[in-house]
Amino acid sequence: MAAAEENSSLFLIFILTIMALPLVPYTIVRLCRAFSRKTKSIHCQCVECSRSGKYRKSIFKRISNFSTCSNLTLVLLWVILGILVYYIKHISEESQPFEPFSILGLEPGVSDSEIKKAYRRLSILYHPDKNPDPEAHKYFVEFISKAYQALTDPISRENFEKYGHPDGRQGLQMGIALPQFLMNFDGASGGVLLIGIVGVCILLPLMIAVIYLSRSSKYTGNYVMRQTLSTYYYFMKPSLAPSKVMDVFIKAAEYMEMPVRRSDDEPLQKLFVAVRSELNLDLKNIKTEQAKFWKQHPSLVKMELLIQAQLTREAALLSPSLQSDFKRMLELAPRLLEELLKMAVVPRSSQGHGWLRPAVGVVELSQCIIQAVPLSARKITGGNSEGIASFLQLPHVSETIVKKIGRKKVRTLQELQDMTVEDRAELLTQVAGLSPSDAHDIETVLDMIPSITVDITIETEGEEGIQEGDVVTMYAWVTLHRKNGLIGALPHCPYYPFHKEESFWLLLADSVSNEVWMSQKVSFMDEAAAVAAASKAIQETKESLGASLKEINVAVREAVEKVRSGSRLVMGKFQAPAEGSYNLSSFCLCDAWIGCDRKTNVKLKVLKRSRAGTRGHVAEEGPLAEEGIEEEEDEEEEEYDDYESEYSDDEEEDKKKKGKVANGVGHEEGDSSDEGSESDE
């Protein structure tokens, strides 16, 4: 009996250990992530964001945020773990070792007379003739009588006092961590044991492998369906205009799988009337265009109308069933737009370059969805490359207020930000007619809008110049600054019902050829990861150049200070193209804010591959070769200016800022300028 109880307790201890090994570290990781997320989630404090309710810490919202499948499973496992601990402790108390002295209530070394007195006293309480209780009879026979017999026999007593057991020295006892019914191989117990072994050792791993393989074959690491990626890759075109990006975006497999109900027809018809002006329909043939629109696949029609409901802020027209689809669409949008951007910059040409124009269009669509601003508001008006879209993202601002502000020669968001606080308050209250509280909300949002600067260096490590075929390294320090002093923050987006972190994309592109040479995502939320990445990159670079340990430590320390002050290091390598001068541009694009994108002009000069001993300069070329290079530069600058007009209205300013290139090393050209987004005319 004792052996069976011991085996059962061992089995429970074995199960407890197997559960605790993964459960404890996983819980610690989840708690650390939760606390770190709370410390870095700094959101907008304006009235509109507070009214949206997504940052409200009510008890119901906390319960709904907590009651996810993973959290409930974690709590259930901890409850089972607690029950196991309690049960094991209870079994351990019941299976205490045999102690005759403690059973009789005596101290070790007492005389025989005291042992007999204690036995008589307990016999009066537990003897079957005195106490008819079956439990008392069982305790008297199994414990009291056995203890008295062990202490009255001289040999048994001596063995107990010397070895702790009445029978003398005991051998080593070993148990198996399995329940007792599985140790009985007769009858059905053998089948149960066989089924358990087969299930745990064969079927369970097989099921896990099948589920993992089926899910991994359907989804990518970013939880986007592979069918969506193939669709985006197929429909992505180099000349895709921003207004046409949505036609590709809504073809995602996740959106196509959403149900189309007959009950949604009437709400969608009402929504169509409300957003018809944003659908790019030909007004001259409006009936034909409407019929053509409704002949599309029902899922495409539904998704486009739901996105337009977000852009035009007409979500109130949706039915309850459409509201759930609407929220699901918005929840998936950032993930799908990120993959769509990757499909735009994925290497397509023989040089391994992506496409710039569709990449900019994807970012513009992302900005409009997050800020709930129509795409038509981005059309160039009054010399503003962003149109009025950058103003409409501010709280309490409408087209009427934008027109009132424009009469005072404030036509861009940058001009509004450059004003003093007093002048801006006077403009918003007296000219625009806003209340002081509304003006304060605008001031709060303006303090949160990031200002980006990019410092780029392009060089061949360990060499003086860049020659064709070299592996070129780009070092870019992207620095973020806000008036309120924050670095990582959640953007102002009251019409987007989910938490959205800012993400920036740094693109090194050739605007003339519409090619993206290199792209990388930049985040300012995780400072620890940025410090580790910058330290490792600087250390590896210095070690490859043969720097001393002191120089490496100084460089790493400077990089860490830069990161902590709001900068992020972006490094990338690419192969140098053929000989010539290249007018490149770095585009730092934000997927959440409108009007804070930054474009920096970079000139790259690639020298002809020279023979051994002449690397770093062009040998035996003479004046004629230099004239040829200058003529090629002039031609490329003219083409660059023609293409630049599609992305920015600052051509004249850029021409004044162009610098020179020395020793074939590309460098940042002048100061940074705002990146103007292309609009569909």
Secondary structure as a PSIPRED ss2 file (coil, helix, strand):
# PSIPRED VFORMAT (PSIPRED V4.0)

   1 M C   1.000  0.000  0.000
   2 A H   0.000  1.000  0.000
   3 A H   0.000  1.000  0.000
   4 A H   0.000  1.000  0.000
   5 E H   0.000  1.000  0.000
   6 E H   0.000  1.000  0.000
   7 N H   0.000  1.000  0.000
   8 S H   0.000  1.000  0.000
   9 S H   0.000  1.000  0.000
  10 L H   0.000  1.000  0.000
  11 F H   0.000  1.000  0.000
  12 L H   0.000  1.000  0.000
  13 I H   0.000  1.000  0.000
  14 F H   0.000  1.000  0.000
  15 I H   0.000  1.000  0.000
  16 L H   0.000  1.000  0.000
  17 T H   0.000  1.000  0.000
  18 I H   0.000  1.000  0.000
  19 M H   0.000  1.000  0.000
  20 A H   0.000  1.000  0.000
  21 L H   0.000  1.000  0.000
  22 P H   0.000  1.000  0.000
  23 L H   0.000  1.000  0.000
  24 V H   0.000  1.000  0.000
  25 P H   0.000  1.000  0.000
  26 Y H   0.000  1.000  0.000
  27 T H   0.000  1.000  0.000
  28 I H   0.000  1.000  0.000
  29 V H   0.000  1.000  0.000
  30 R H   0.000  1.000  0.000
  31 L H   0.000  1.000  0.000
  32 C H   0.000  1.000  0.000
  33 R H   0.000  1.000  0.000
  34 A H   0.000  1.000  0.000
  35 F H   0.000  1.000  0.000
  36 S H   0.000  1.000  0.000
  37 R H   0.000  1.000  0.000
  38 K H   0.000  1.000  0.000
  39 T H   0.000  1.000  0.000
  40 K H   0.000  1.000  0.000
  41 S C   1.000  0.000  0.000
  42 I C   1.000  0.000  0.000
  43 H C   1.000  0.000  0.000
  44 C C   1.000  0.000  0.000
  45 Q C   1.000  0.000  0.000
  46 C C   1.000  0.000  0.000
  47 V H   0.000  1.000  0.000
  48 E H   0.000  1.000  0.000
  49 C H   0.000  1.000  0.000
  50 S H   0.000  1.000  0.000
  51 R H   0.000  1.000  0.000
  52 S H   0.000  1.000  0.000
  53 G C   1.000  0.000  0.000
  54 K C   1.000  0.000  0.000
  55 Y C   1.000  0.000  0.000
  56 R C   1.000  0.000  0.000
  57 K C   1.000  0.000  0.000
  58 S C   1.000  0.000  0.000
  59 I H   0.000  1.000  0.000
  60 F H   0.000  1.000  0.000
  61 K H   0.000  1.000  0.000
  62 R H   0.000  1.000  0.000
  63 I H   0.000  1.000  0.000
  64 S H   0.000  1.000  0.000
  65 N H   0.000  1.000  0.000
  66 F H   0.000  1.000  0.000
  67 S C   1.000  0.000  0.000
  68 T C   1.000  0.000  0.000
  69 C H   0.000  1.000  0.000
  70 S H   0.000  1.000  0.000
  71 N H   0.000  1.000  0.000
  72 L H   0.000  1.000  0.000
  73 T H   0.000  1.000  0.000
  74 L H   0.000  1.000  0.000
  75 V H   0.000  1.000  0.000
  76 L H   0.000  1.000  0.000
  77 L H   0.000  1.000  0.000
  78 W H   0.000  1.000  0.000
  79 V H   0.000  1.000  0.000
  80 I H   0.000  1.000  0.000
  81 L H   0.000  1.000  0.000
  82 G H   0.000  1.000  0.000
  83 I H   0.000  1.000  0.000
  84 L H   0.000  1.000  0.000
  85 V H   0.000  1.000  0.000
  86 Y H   0.000  1.000  0.000
  87 Y H   0.000  1.000  0.000
  88 I H   0.000  1.000  0.000
  89 K H   0.000  1.000  0.000
  90 H H   0.000  1.000  0.000
  91 I H   0.000  1.000  0.000
  92 S H   0.000  1.000  0.000
  93 E H   0.000  1.000  0.000
  94 E H   0.000  1.000  0.000
  95 S C   1.000  0.000  0.000
  96 Q C   1.000  0.000  0.000
  97 P C   1.000  0.000  0.000
  98 F C   1.000  0.000  0.000
  99 E C   1.000  0.000  0.000
 100 P H   0.000  1.000  0.000
 101 F H   0.000  1.000  0.000
 102 S H   0.000  1.000  0.000
 103 I H   0.000  1.000  0.000
 104 L H   0.000  1.000  0.000
 105 G C   1.000  0.000  0.000
 106 L C   1.000  0.000  0.000
 107 E C   1.000  0.000  0.000
 108 P C   1.000  0.000  0.000
 109 G C   1.000  0.000  0.000
 110 V C   1.000  0.000  0.000
 111 S C   1.000  0.000  0.000
 112 D H   0.000  1.000  0.000
 113 S H   0.000  1.000  0.000
 114 E H   0.000  1.000  0.000
 115 I H   0.000  1.000  0.000
 116 K H   0.000  1.000  0.000
 117 K H   0.000  1.000  0.000
 118 A H   0.000  1.000  0.000
 119 Y H   0.000  1.000  0.000
 120 R H   0.000  1.000  0.000
 121 R H   0.000  1.000  0.000
 122 L H   0.000  1.000  0.000
 123 S H   0.000  1.000  0.000
 124 I H   0.000  1.000  0.000
 125 L H   0.000  1.000  0.000
 126 Y H   0.000  1.000  0.000
 127 H C   1.000  0.000  0.000
 128 P C   1.000  0.000  0.000
 129 D C   1.000  0.000  0.000
 130 K C   1.000  0.000  0.000
 131 N C   1.000  0.000  0.000
 132 P C   1.000  0.000  0.000
 133 D C   1.000  0.000  0.000
 134 P H   0.000  1.000  0.000
 135 E H   0.000  1.000  0.000
 136 A H   0.000  1.000  0.000
 137 H H   0.000  1.000  0.000
 138 K H   0.000  1.000  0.000
 139 Y H   0.000  1.000  0.000
 140 F H   0.000  1.000  0.000
 141 V H   0.000  1.000  0.000
 142 E H   0.000  1.000  0.000
 143 F H   0.000  1.000  0.000
 144 I H   0.000  1.000  0.000
 145 S H   0.000  1.000  0.000
 146 K H   0.000  1.000  0.000
 147 A H   0.000  1.000  0.000
 148 Y H   0.000  1.000  0.000
 149 Q H   0.000  1.000  0.000
 150 A H   0.000  1.000  0.000
 151 L H   0.000  1.000  0.000
 152 T H   0.000  1.000  0.000
 153 D C   1.000  0.000  0.000
 154 P H   0.000  1.000  0.000
 155 I H   0.000  1.000  0.000
 156 S H   0.000  1.000  0.000
 157 R H   0.000  1.000  0.000
 158 E H   0.000  1.000  0.000
 159 N H   0.000  1.000  0.000
 160 F H   0.000  1.000  0.000
 161 E H   0.000  1.000  0.000
 162 K H   0.000  1.000  0.000
 163 Y H   0.000  1.000  0.000
 164 G C   1.000  0.000  0.000
 165 H C   1.000  0.000  0.000
 166 P C   1.000  0.000  0.000
 167 D C   1.000  0.000  0.000
 168 G C   1.000  0.000  0.000
 169 R C   1.000  0.000  0.000
 170 Q C   1.000  0.000  0.000
 171 G C   1.000  0.000  0.000
 172 L C   1.000  0.000  0.000
 173 Q C   1.000  0.000  0.000
 174 M C   1.000  0.000  0.000
 175 G C   1.000  0.000  0.000
 176 I C   1.000  0.000  0.000
 177 A C   1.000  0.000  0.000
 178 L C   1.000  0.000  0.000
 179 P C   1.000  0.000  0.000
 180 Q H   0.000  1.000  0.000
 181 F H   0.000  1.000  0.000
 182 L H   0.000  1.000  0.000
 183 M H   0.000  1.000  0.000
 184 N C   1.000  0.000  0.000
 185 F C   1.000  0.000  0.000
 186 D C   1.000  0.000  0.000
 187 G C   1.000  0.000  0.000
 188 A H   0.000  1.000  0.000
 189 S H   0.000  1.000  0.000
 190 G H   0.000  1.000  0.000
 191 G H   0.000  1.000  0.000
 192 V H   0.000  1.000  0.000
 193 L H   0.000  1.000  0.000
 194 L H   0.000  1.000  0.000
 195 I H   0.000  1.000  0.000
 196 G H   0.000  1.000  0.000
 197 I H   0.000  1.000  0.000
 198 V H   0.000  1.000  0.000
 199 G H   0.000  1.000  0.000
 200 V H   0.000  1.000  0.000
 201 C H   0.000  1.000  0.000
 202 I H   0.000  1.000  0.000
 203 L H   0.000  1.000  0.000
 204 L H   0.000  1.000  0.000
 205 P H   0.000  1.000  0.000
 206 L H   0.000  1.000  0.000
 207 M H   0.000  1.000  0.000
 208 I H   0.000  1.000  0.000
 209 A H   0.000  1.000  0.000
 210 V H   0.000  1.000  0.000
 211 I H   0.000  1.000  0.000
 212 Y H   0.000  1.000  0.000
 213 L H   0.000  1.000  0.000
 214 S H   0.000  1.000  0.000
 215 R H   0.000  1.000  0.000
 216 S H   0.000  1.000  0.000
 217 S H   0.000  1.000  0.000
 218 K H   0.000  1.000  0.000
 219 Y E   0.000  0.000  1.000
 220 T C   1.000  0.000  0.000
 221 G C   1.000  0.000  0.000
 222 N C   1.000  0.000  0.000
 223 Y C   1.000  0.000  0.000
 224 V C   1.000  0.000  0.000
 225 M E   0.000  0.000  1.000
 226 R H   0.000  1.000  0.000
 227 Q H   0.000  1.000  0.000
 228 T H   0.000  1.000  0.000
 229 L H   0.000  1.000  0.000
 230 S H   0.000  1.000  0.000
 231 T H   0.000  1.000  0.000
 232 Y H   0.000  1.000  0.000
 233 Y H   0.000  1.000  0.000
 234 Y H   0.000  1.000  0.000
 235 F H   0.000  1.000  0.000
 236 M C   1.000  0.000  0.000
 237 K C   1.000  0.000  0.000
 238 P C   1.000  0.000  0.000
 239 S C   1.000  0.000  0.000
 240 L C   1.000  0.000  0.000
 241 A C   1.000  0.000  0.000
 242 P H   0.000  1.000  0.000
 243 S H   0.000  1.000  0.000
 244 K H   0.000  1.000  0.000
 245 V H   0.000  1.000  0.000
 246 M H   0.000  1.000  0.000
 247 D H   0.000  1.000  0.000
 248 V H   0.000  1.000  0.000
 249 F H   0.000  1.000  0.000
 250 I C   1.000  0.000  0.000
 251 K C   1.000  0.000  0.000
 252 A C   1.000  0.000  0.000
 253 A H   0.000  1.000  0.000
 254 E H   0.000  1.000  0.000
 255 Y H   0.000  1.000  0.000
 256 M H   0.000  1.000  0.000
 257 E C   1.000  0.000  0.000
 258 M C   1.000  0.000  0.000
 259 P C   1.000  0.000  0.000
 260 V C   1.000  0.000  0.000
 261 R C   1.000  0.000  0.000
 262 R H   0.000  1.000  0.000
 263 S H   0.000  1.000  0.000
 264 D H   0.000  1.000  0.000
 265 D H   0.000  1.000  0.000
 266 E H   0.000  1.000  0.000
 267 P H   0.000  1.000  0.000
 268 L H   0.000  1.000  0.000
 269 Q H   0.000  1.000  0.000
 270 K H   0.000  1.000  0.000
 271 L H   0.000  1.000  0.000
 272 F H   0.000  1.000  0.000
 273 V H   0.000  1.000  0.000
 274 A H   0.000  1.000  0.000
 275 V H   0.000  1.000  0.000
 276 R H   0.000  1.000  0.000
 277 S H   0.000  1.000  0.000
 278 E H   0.000  1.000  0.000
 279 L C   1.000  0.000  0.000
 280 N C   1.000  0.000  0.000
 281 L C   1.000  0.000  0.000
 282 D C   1.000  0.000  0.000
 283 L H   0.000  1.000  0.000
 284 K H   0.000  1.000  0.000
 285 N H   0.000  1.000  0.000
 286 I H   0.000  1.000  0.000
 287 K H   0.000  1.000  0.000
 288 T H   0.000  1.000  0.000
 289 E H   0.000  1.000  0.000
 290 Q H   0.000  1.000  0.000
 291 A H   0.000  1.000  0.000
 292 K H   0.000  1.000  0.000
 293 F H   0.000  1.000  0.000
 294 W H   0.000  1.000  0.000
 295 K C   1.000  0.000  0.000
 296 Q C   1.000  0.000  0.000
 297 H C   1.000  0.000  0.000
 298 P H   0.000  1.000  0.000
 299 S H   0.000  1.000  0.000
 300 L H   0.000  1.000  0.000
 301 V H   0.000  1.000  0.000
 302 K H   0.000  1.000  0.000
 303 M H   0.000  1.000  0.000
 304 E H   0.000  1.000  0.000
 305 L H   0.000  1.000  0.000
 306 L H   0.000  1.000  0.000
 307 I H   0.000  1.000  0.000
 308 Q H   0.000  1.000  0.000
 309 A H   0.000  1.000  0.000
 310 Q H   0.000  1.000  0.000
 311 L H   0.000  1.000  0.000
 312 T C   1.000  0.000  0.000
 313 R C   1.000  0.000  0.000
 314 E C   1.000  0.000  0.000
 315 A H   0.000  1.000  0.000
 316 A H   0.000  1.000  0.000
 317 L H   0.000  1.000  0.000
 318 L C   1.000  0.000  0.000
 319 S C   1.000  0.000  0.000
 320 P H   0.000  1.000  0.000
 321 S H   0.000  1.000  0.000
 322 L H   0.000  1.000  0.000
 323 Q H   0.000  1.000  0.000
 324 S H   0.000  1.000  0.000
 325 D H   0.000  1.000  0.000
 326 F H   0.000  1.000  0.000
 327 K H   0.000  1.000  0.000
 328 R H   0.000  1.000  0.000
 329 M H   0.000  1.000  0.000
 330 L H   0.000  1.000  0.000
 331 E H   0.000  1.000  0.000
 332 L H   0.000  1.000  0.000
 333 A H   0.000  1.000  0.000
 334 P H   0.000  1.000  0.000
 335 R H   0.000  1.000  0.000
 336 L H   0.000  1.000  0.000
 337 L H   0.000  1.000  0.000
 338 E H   0.000  1.000  0.000
 339 E H   0.000  1.000  0.000
 340 L H   0.000  1.000  0.000
 341 L H   0.000  1.000  0.000
 342 K H   0.000  1.000  0.000
 343 M H   0.000  1.000  0.000
 344 A H   0.000  1.000  0.000
 345 V H   0.000  1.000  0.000
 346 V C   1.000  0.000  0.000
 347 P C   1.000  0.000  0.000
 348 R C   1.000  0.000  0.000
 349 S C   1.000  0.000  0.000
 350 S C   1.000  0.000  0.000
 351 Q C   1.000  0.000  0.000
 352 G C   1.000  0.000  0.000
 353 H C   1.000  0.000  0.000
 354 G E   0.000  0.000  1.000
 355 W E   0.000  0.000  1.000
 356 L H   0.000  1.000  0.000
 357 R H   0.000  1.000  0.000
 358 P H   0.000  1.000  0.000
 359 A H   0.000  1.000  0.000
 360 V H   0.000  1.000  0.000
 361 G H   0.000  1.000  0.000
 362 V H   0.000  1.000  0.000
 363 V H   0.000  1.000  0.000
 364 E H   0.000  1.000  0.000
 365 L H   0.000  1.000  0.000
 366 S H   0.000  1.000  0.000
 367 Q H   0.000  1.000  0.000
 368 C H   0.000  1.000  0.000
 369 I H   0.000  1.000  0.000
 370 I H   0.000  1.000  0.000
 371 Q H   0.000  1.000  0.000
 372 A C   1.000  0.000  0.000
 373 V C   1.000  0.000  0.000
 374 P C   1.000  0.000  0.000
 375 L H   0.000  1.000  0.000
 376 S H   0.000  1.000  0.000
 377 A H   0.000  1.000  0.000
 378 R H   0.000  1.000  0.000
 379 K C   1.000  0.000  0.000
 380 I C   1.000  0.000  0.000
 381 T E   0.000  0.000  1.000
 382 G C   1.000  0.000  0.000
 383 G C   1.000  0.000  0.000
 384 N E   0.000  0.000  1.000
 385 S C   1.000  0.000  0.000
 386 E C   1.000  0.000  0.000
 387 G C   1.000  0.000  0.000
 388 I C   1.000  0.000  0.000
 389 A H   0.000  1.000  0.000
 390 S H   0.000  1.000  0.000
 391 F H   0.000  1.000  0.000
 392 L H   0.000  1.000  0.000
 393 Q C   1.000  0.000  0.000
 394 L C   1.000  0.000  0.000
 395 P C   1.000  0.000  0.000
 396 H C   1.000  0.000  0.000
 397 V C   1.000  0.000  0.000
 398 S C   1.000  0.000  0.000
 399 E H   0.000  1.000  0.000
 400 T H   0.000  1.000  0.000
 401 I H   0.000  1.000  0.000
 402 V H   0.000  1.000  0.000
 403 K H   0.000  1.000  0.000
 404 K H   0.000  1.000  0.000
 405 I H   0.000  1.000  0.000
 406 G H   0.000  1.000  0.000
 407 R C   1.000  0.000  0.000
 408 K C   1.000  0.000  0.000
 409 K C   1.000  0.000  0.000
 410 V C   1.000  0.000  0.000
 411 R C   1.000  0.000  0.000
 412 T C   1.000  0.000  0.000
 413 L H   0.000  1.000  0.000
 414 Q H   0.000  1.000  0.000
 415 E H   0.000  1.000  0.000
 416 L H   0.000  1.000  0.000
 417 Q H   0.000  1.000  0.000
 418 D H   0.000  1.000  0.000
 419 M C   1.000  0.000  0.000
 420 T C   1.000  0.000  0.000
 421 V H   0.000  1.000  0.000
 422 E H   0.000  1.000  0.000
 423 D H   0.000  1.000  0.000
 424 R H   0.000  1.000  0.000
 425 A H   0.000  1.000  0.000
 426 E H   0.000  1.000  0.000
 427 L H   0.000  1.000  0.000
 428 L H   0.000  1.000  0.000
 429 T H   0.000  1.000  0.000
 430 Q H   0.000  1.000  0.000
 431 V H   0.000  1.000  0.000
 432 A C   1.000  0.000  0.000
 433 G C   1.000  0.000  0.000
 434 L C   1.000  0.000  0.000
 435 S C   1.000  0.000  0.000
 436 P H   0.000  1.000  0.000
 437 S H   0.000  1.000  0.000
 438 D H   0.000  1.000  0.000
 439 A H   0.000  1.000  0.000
 440 H H   0.000  1.000  0.000
 441 D H   0.000  1.000  0.000
 442 I H   0.000  1.000  0.000
 443 E H   0.000  1.000  0.000
 444 T H   0.000  1.000  0.000
 445 V H   0.000  1.000  0.000
 446 L H   0.000  1.000  0.000
 447 D H   0.000  1.000  0.000
 448 M H   0.000  1.000  0.000
 449 I C   1.000  0.000  0.000
 450 P C   1.000  0.000  0.000
 451 S E   0.000  0.000  1.000
 452 I E   0.000  0.000  1.000
 453 T E   0.000  0.000  1.000
 454 V E   0.000  0.000  1.000
 455 D E   0.000  0.000  1.000
 456 I E   0.000  0.000  1.000
 457 T E   0.000  0.000  1.000
 458 I E   0.000  0.000  1.000
 459 E E   0.000  0.000  1.000
 460 T C   1.000  0.000  0.000
 461 E C   1.000  0.000  0.000
 462 G C   1.000  0.000  0.000
 463 E C   1.000  0.000  0.000
 464 E C   1.000  0.000  0.000
 465 G C   1.000  0.000  0.000
 466 I C   1.000  0.000  0.000
 467 Q E   0.000  0.000  1.000
 468 E C   1.000  0.000  0.000
 469 G C   1.000  0.000  0.000
 470 D C   1.000  0.000  0.000
 471 V E   0.000  0.000  1.000
 472 V E   0.000  0.000  1.000
 473 T E   0.000  0.000  1.000
 474 M E   0.000  0.000  1.000
 475 Y E   0.000  0.000  1.000
 476 A E   0.000  0.000  1.000
 477 W E   0.000  0.000  1.000
 478 V E   0.000  0.000  1.000
 479 T E   0.000  0.000  1.000
 480 L E   0.000  0.000  1.000
 481 H E   0.000  0.000  1.000
 482 R C   1.000  0.000  0.000
 483 K C   1.000  0.000  0.000
 484 N C   1.000  0.000  0.000
 485 G C   1.000  0.000  0.000
 486 L C   1.000  0.000  0.000
 487 I C   1.000  0.000  0.000
 488 G C   1.000  0.000  0.000
 489 A C   1.000  0.000  0.000
 490 L C   1.000  0.000  0.000
 491 P C   1.000  0.000  0.000
 492 H C   1.000  0.000  0.000
 493 C C   1.000  0.000  0.000
 494 P C   1.000  0.000  0.000
 495 Y C   1.000  0.000  0.000
 496 Y C   1.000  0.000  0.000
 497 P C   1.000  0.000  0.000
 498 F C   1.000  0.000  0.000
 499 H C   1.000  0.000  0.000
 500 K C   1.000  0.000  0.000
 501 E C   1.000  0.000  0.000
 502 E C   1.000  0.000  0.000
 503 S C   1.000  0.000  0.000
 504 F E   0.000  0.000  1.000
 505 W E   0.000  0.000  1.000
 506 L E   0.000  0.000  1.000
 507 L E   0.000  0.000  1.000
 508 L E   0.000  0.000  1.000
 509 A E   0.000  0.000  1.000
 510 D E   0.000  0.000  1.000
 511 S C   1.000  0.000  0.000
 512 V C   1.000  0.000  0.000
 513 S C   1.000  0.000  0.000
 514 N C   1.000  0.000  0.000
 515 E E   0.000  0.000  1.000
 516 V E   0.000  0.000  1.000
 517 W E   0.000  0.000  1.000
 518 M E   0.000  0.000  1.000
 519 S E   0.000  0.000  1.000
 520 Q E   0.000  0.000  1.000
 521 K E   0.000  0.000  1.000
 522 V E   0.000  0.000  1.000
 523 S C   1.000  0.000  0.000
 524 F C   1.000  0.000  0.000
 525 M C   1.000  0.000  0.000
 526 D C   1.000  0.000  0.000
 527 E H   0.000  1.000  0.000
 528 A H   0.000  1.000  0.000
 529 A H   0.000  1.000  0.000
 530 A H   0.000  1.000  0.000
 531 V H   0.000  1.000  0.000
 532 A H   0.000  1.000  0.000
 533 A H   0.000  1.000  0.000
 534 A H   0.000  1.000  0.000
 535 S H   0.000  1.000  0.000
 536 K H   0.000  1.000  0.000
 537 A H   0.000  1.000  0.000
 538 I H   0.000  1.000  0.000
 539 Q H   0.000  1.000  0.000
 540 E H   0.000  1.000  0.000
 541 T H   0.000  1.000  0.000
 542 K H   0.000  1.000  0.000
 543 E H   0.000  1.000  0.000
 544 S H   0.000  1.000  0.000
 545 L C   1.000  0.000  0.000
 546 G C   1.000  0.000  0.000
 547 A C   1.000  0.000  0.000
 548 S C   1.000  0.000  0.000
 549 L H   0.000  1.000  0.000
 550 K H   0.000  1.000  0.000
 551 E H   0.000  1.000  0.000
 552 I H   0.000  1.000  0.000
 553 N H   0.000  1.000  0.000
 554 V H   0.000  1.000  0.000
 555 A H   0.000  1.000  0.000
 556 V H   0.000  1.000  0.000
 557 R H   0.000  1.000  0.000
 558 E H   0.000  1.000  0.000
 559 A H   0.000  1.000  0.000
 560 V H   0.000  1.000  0.000
 561 E H   0.000  1.000  0.000
 562 K H   0.000  1.000  0.000
 563 V H   0.000  1.000  0.000
 564 R H   0.000  1.000  0.000
 565 S C   1.000  0.000  0.000
 566 G C   1.000  0.000  0.000
 567 S E   0.000  0.000  1.000
 568 R E   0.000  0.000  1.000
 569 L E   0.000  0.000  1.000
 570 V E   0.000  0.000  1.000
 571 M E   0.000  0.000  1.000
 572 G E   0.000  0.000  1.000
 573 K E   0.000  0.000  1.000
 574 F E   0.000  0.000  1.000
 575 Q E   0.000  0.000  1.000
 576 A C   1.000  0.000  0.000
 577 P C   1.000  0.000  0.000
 578 A C   1.000  0.000  0.000
 579 E C   1.000  0.000  0.000
 580 G E   0.000  0.000  1.000
 581 S E   0.000  0.000  1.000
 582 Y E   0.000  0.000  1.000
 583 N E   0.000  0.000  1.000
 584 L E   0.000  0.000  1.000
 585 S E   0.000  0.000  1.000
 586 S E   0.000  0.000  1.000
 587 F E   0.000  0.000  1.000
 588 C E   0.000  0.000  1.000
 589 L E   0.000  0.000  1.000
 590 C E   0.000  0.000  1.000
 591 D C   1.000  0.000  0.000
 592 A C   1.000  0.000  0.000
 593 W C   1.000  0.000  0.000
 594 I C   1.000  0.000  0.000
 595 G C   1.000  0.000  0.000
 596 C C   1.000  0.000  0.000
 597 D C   1.000  0.000  0.000
 598 R E   0.000  0.000  1.000
 599 K E   0.000  0.000  1.000
 600 T E   0.000  0.000  1.000
 601 N E   0.000  0.000  1.000
 602 V E   0.000  0.000  1.000
 603 K E   0.000  0.000  1.000
 604 L E   0.000  0.000  1.000
 605 K E   0.000  0.000  1.000
 606 V E   0.000  0.000  1.000
 607 L E   0.000  0.000  1.000
 608 K C   1.000  0.000  0.000
 609 R C   1.000  0.000  0.000
 610 S C   1.000  0.000  0.000
 611 R C   1.000  0.000  0.000
 612 A C   1.000  0.000  0.000
 613 G C   1.000  0.000  0.000
 614 T C   1.000  0.000  0.000
 615 R C   1.000  0.000  0.000
 616 G C   1.000  0.000  0.000
 617 H C   1.000  0.000  0.000
 618 V C   1.000  0.000  0.000
 619 A C   1.000  0.000  0.000
 620 E C   1.000  0.000  0.000
 621 E C   1.000  0.000  0.000
 622 G H   0.000  1.000  0.000
 623 P H   0.000  1.000  0.000
 624 L H   0.000  1.000  0.000
 625 A H   0.000  1.000  0.000
 626 E H   0.000  1.000  0.000
 627 E H   0.000  1.000  0.000
 628 G H   0.000  1.000  0.000
 629 I H   0.000  1.000  0.000
 630 E H   0.000  1.000  0.000
 631 E H   0.000  1.000  0.000
 632 E H   0.000  1.000  0.000
 633 E H   0.000  1.000  0.000
 634 D H   0.000  1.000  0.000
 635 E H   0.000  1.000  0.000
 636 E H   0.000  1.000  0.000
 637 E H   0.000  1.000  0.000
 638 E H   0.000  1.000  0.000
 639 E H   0.000  1.000  0.000
 640 Y H   0.000  1.000  0.000
 641 D H   0.000  1.000  0.000
 642 D H   0.000  1.000  0.000
 643 Y H   0.000  1.000  0.000
 644 E H   0.000  1.000  0.000
 645 S C   1.000  0.000  0.000
 646 E C   1.000  0.000  0.000
 647 Y C   1.000  0.000  0.000
 648 S C   1.000  0.000  0.000
 649 D C   1.000  0.000  0.000
 650 D C   1.000  0.000  0.000
 651 E H   0.000  1.000  0.000
 652 E H   0.000  1.000  0.000
 653 E H   0.000  1.000  0.000
 654 D H   0.000  1.000  0.000
 655 K H   0.000  1.000  0.000
 656 K H   0.000  1.000  0.000
 657 K H   0.000  1.000  0.000
 658 K C   1.000  0.000  0.000
 659 G C   1.000  0.000  0.000
 660 K C   1.000  0.000  0.000
 661 V C   1.000  0.000  0.000
 662 A C   1.000  0.000  0.000
 663 N C   1.000  0.000  0.000
 664 G C   1.000  0.000  0.000
 665 V C   1.000  0.000  0.000
 666 G E   0.000  0.000  1.000
 667 H E   0.000  0.000  1.000
 668 E E   0.000  0.000  1.000
 669 E E   0.000  0.000  1.000
 670 G E   0.000  0.000  1.000
 671 D E   0.000  0.000  1.000
 672 S E   0.000  0.000  1.000
 673 S E   0.000  0.000  1.000
 674 D E   0.000  0.000  1.000
 675 E C   1.000  0.000  0.000
 676 G C   1.000  0.000  0.000
 677 S C   1.000  0.000  0.000
 678 E C   1.000  0.000  0.000
 679 S C   1.000  0.000  0.000
 680 D C   1.000  0.000  0.000
 681 E C   1.000  0.000  0.000
